[in-house]
Amino acid sequence: MGRSCGYRPGNSGARVVGIVLMVVGALMFLIFVPRWVWTSALGICLISVGFLLWRFGG
């Protein structure tokens, strides 16, 4: 394949951590959105950081 198809061999650990952060952030956002605003904001931040690690990590 190569870089033209979007595949980048590299640090798969960062991609796994990114996916885990996105899942944890989504769960926090869904569970705590009606109760506390700060935990919802933390969930959104975790999703954002997880996405950045997943997309650009490695």
C-alpha angles and dihedrals in degrees: 000000000000139000094309091072094050096253113135119181109215144094105001090177091071090051092052092048089049092053092048091050091050092051093047091047092050092049091049091048093050096044101041104032094099094046116038129018095203094057090049089052089049089052091052090049091050091050091050095048091044091052092049091050092046094048103038104018116118 
